[in-house]
């Protein structure tokens, strides 16, 4: 896997697949790749963390926006959590787009 911004990256043999530095395997559901569909509703009664690593979507949005020198926006609660997960997935996909990481 080619590593990029904040440790996220794309797999050399499958450039459409986004890899997360926290994922246990590339098959583990991940909010960085799957957005809100990877929120841990079964493991976390409030469904506010990644099913793959247990990370809070807002914390990861802050991490990647600081790496890209963007503003994270407002945290919010409840309904904002799935939006943060989807935003994280979008930001990671944009940041790891082939050519962005390597300058090609």
Beta strands, then each sheet from edge to edge (+ up, - down):
strand 1: 2-3
strand 2: 9-11
strand 3: 14-19
sheet 1: 1+ 2- 3+
end
